[in-house]
Amino acid sequence: MDSETAAQGYFMDCMDPGGETGMSLLHIRPREFELIDWATVPYDPRLGSLGAMPSMKLIEWNAQYPGRHHLLYENFHLRNNDAQKDVTALRVIGSVEQVMFERDLFEAVHPQEPVEAKHMVPDEVLEALGLHMGHEHAQRHVRDSLRHAVAHLTRMRYLPVCRVAYPRGGRTTTPPAPRSRRSGGSTRATSAP
């Protein structure tokens, strides 16, 4: 990769799949990042040609913002328990995989385990990075897609995120309350009310 290509950076298309899929598009450059666009997209295969599918939003972003694109999404695993009946996240991921098979939209694809972002990137970290979306309930799925982005960029040791989210003199975030319980790591997809 030449220095001009590196300076232009790449776009990270982030997705938190489900009945209402949170999506965010970040432009990642060597020294800075920017939130370009975001959306909460319902999964409704009956409206596929009208753009009411997360895969259609990825196609739209790729056309609207030419350049290198990476896809980052929360992976979803079916567990052997009766509590997990909504598999919409699997359907969303399947529709995106079909688009990836049919079109060459992404330079790299990064599935991420659900538990990674939820514990590593609390609201305080999103706020410090200017990515919190202002406590709007309607943006909760978008915030989750941004949690995945921050967790991934931190693992990649991307300094513009690491320096703000986890400064050397101490953490921006507060530790969990003594009575809080950590998740067992399972993910349950839920539909909108």
C-alpha atoms as one frame of an Amber mdcrd trajectory, in Angstrom:
protein
   0.000   0.000   0.000   1.466   3.374  -0.970   1.591   6.353   1.389  -1.191
   8.211  -0.454  -3.570   5.251  -0.035  -2.625   4.948   3.646  -3.247   8.674
   4.183  -6.732   8.385   2.653  -7.534   5.614   5.107 -10.517   3.315   4.804
 -14.166   3.135   5.713 -15.314   0.815   8.470 -18.912  -0.337   7.969 -20.063
  -1.484  11.434 -23.151  -3.563  12.099 -24.995  -4.800  15.183 -27.432  -7.244
  13.495 -30.972  -7.914  14.665 -34.601  -7.057  14.022 -33.471  -3.440  14.153
 -29.873  -3.455  12.954 -27.653  -0.683  14.241 -25.219   0.486  11.602 -22.449
   3.064  11.567 -19.883   4.163   9.012 -16.526   5.457  10.208 -13.725   6.913
   8.114 -10.453   5.679   9.618  -7.269   7.612   8.800  -3.808   7.200  10.346
  -4.225  10.077  12.832  -7.973  10.601  13.075 -11.358   8.994  12.618 -14.758
  10.408  11.810 -18.312   9.129  12.135 -19.689   9.658   8.617 -23.165   8.134
   8.777 -25.374   5.912  10.919 -28.754   4.238  10.711 -31.089   1.846  12.456
 -32.348  -0.417   9.687 -35.225  -2.865  10.153 -34.860  -6.359   8.769 -37.841
  -6.885   6.505 -37.167  -9.176   3.510 -40.573  -8.299   2.048 -39.272  -4.779
   1.382 -35.807  -5.752   0.088 -35.978  -3.819  -3.191 -37.113  -0.701  -1.316
 -33.915  -0.605   0.746 -35.373  -1.864   4.026 -32.509  -4.277   4.623 -29.101
  -3.814   6.288 -27.398  -5.305   3.227 -28.933  -2.560   1.065 -27.482   0.111
   3.389 -23.997  -1.438   2.979 -24.365  -1.328  -0.805 -25.532   2.305  -0.577
 -22.562   3.337   1.606 -20.106   1.600  -0.707 -21.483   3.510  -3.708 -21.793
   6.829  -1.872 -18.301   6.702  -0.311 -15.879   5.177  -2.826 -12.674   3.767
  -1.404 -11.550   0.859   0.699 -14.255  -0.597   2.963 -13.931  -3.026   5.871
 -16.972  -4.755   7.373 -17.144  -5.251  11.135 -20.152  -7.000  12.624 -21.281
  -8.664  15.812 -21.273 -12.384  15.224 -24.233 -14.408  16.418 -24.196 -17.979
  17.688 -27.167 -20.218  18.200 -27.030 -21.754  21.677 -28.617 -25.000  22.851
 -31.272 -23.436  25.029 -34.939 -22.682  24.650 -34.621 -19.046  25.701 -33.111
 -18.022  22.377 -35.865 -18.147  19.774 -35.305 -15.024  17.698 -32.725 -15.765
  15.020 -33.190 -12.533  13.072 -29.504 -11.667  13.607 -28.561 -14.857  11.743
 -30.843 -13.868   8.885 -29.281 -10.395   8.715 -25.767 -11.866   8.677 -26.858
 -14.355   6.000 -28.231 -11.580   3.786 -24.990  -9.627   4.193 -22.929 -12.735
   3.387 -24.997 -13.185   0.224 -24.194  -9.610  -0.812 -20.506 -10.238  -0.075
 -20.652 -13.341  -2.282 -22.336 -11.488  -5.147 -20.336  -8.232  -4.959 -16.802
  -7.369  -3.982 -17.602  -4.589  -1.494 -15.120  -5.194   1.327 -11.353  -5.393
   1.491 -11.590  -7.118   4.881 -14.356  -8.665   7.011 -14.144  -8.798  10.821
 -16.768 -10.795  12.750 -16.585 -10.002  16.456 -17.871 -11.867  19.477 -20.755
 -10.111  21.277 -19.218 -10.104  24.732 -16.058  -8.305  23.584 -17.616  -4.917
  22.924 -20.261  -4.888  25.654 -17.742  -5.093  28.525 -14.787  -3.337  26.924
 -16.637  -0.231  25.731 -19.128   1.220  28.242 -21.048   4.448  27.608 -18.290
   6.566  29.196 -15.807   5.476  26.519 -18.276   6.282  23.727 -18.875   9.694
  25.312 -15.122  10.405  25.561 -14.771   9.610  21.851 -17.812  11.684  20.838
 -19.642   8.556  19.644 -22.426   8.186  22.202 -25.325   9.533  20.125 -26.695
  11.451  23.116 -28.617   8.831  25.107 -31.341   8.592  22.466 -33.158   5.299
  22.972 -33.708   5.025  19.223 -29.929   4.997  18.696 -29.106   2.170  21.123
 -28.383  -0.288  18.303 -26.184   2.270  16.544 -24.280   2.738  19.825 -23.754
  -1.033  19.947 -22.285  -0.971  16.427 -19.945   1.796  17.600 -18.964  -0.265
  20.664 -17.837  -2.973  18.256 -15.844  -0.434  16.256 -14.065   0.903  19.352
 -13.315  -2.621  20.643 -11.904  -3.623  17.248  -9.822  -0.468  16.836  -8.486
  -0.869  20.375  -7.448  -4.462  19.628  -5.720  -3.155  16.493  -3.913  -0.619
  18.745  -5.302   2.300  16.763  -3.851   5.214  18.723  -6.498   7.917  18.101
  -9.032   5.669  19.876  -6.715   4.186  22.515  -5.358   7.561  23.701  -8.809
   9.037  24.304 -10.691   5.963  25.488  -7.970   4.523  27.706  -5.475   7.243
  28.698  -2.259   6.160  30.454  -2.860   8.007  33.717  -6.093   6.141  34.333
  -9.189   4.954  32.585 -11.867   7.227  31.305 -14.414   4.678  32.390 -15.591
   3.801  35.868 -15.364   0.265  37.217 -18.565  -1.792  37.481 -20.621  -1.337
  40.637 -19.839  -3.975  43.281 -23.237  -5.653  42.868 -23.279  -5.684  39.069
 -23.123  -9.055  37.371 -21.215  -9.667  34.211 -23.027 -11.340  31.338 -22.521
 -15.038  30.754 -21.535 -14.174  27.190 -24.674 -15.306  25.417 -26.461 -13.060
  22.987 -30.192 -12.838  22.583 -31.504 -11.017  19.565 -34.638  -9.033  20.245
 -37.193  -7.462  17.972 -38.464  -3.954  18.277 -41.578  -3.579  20.460
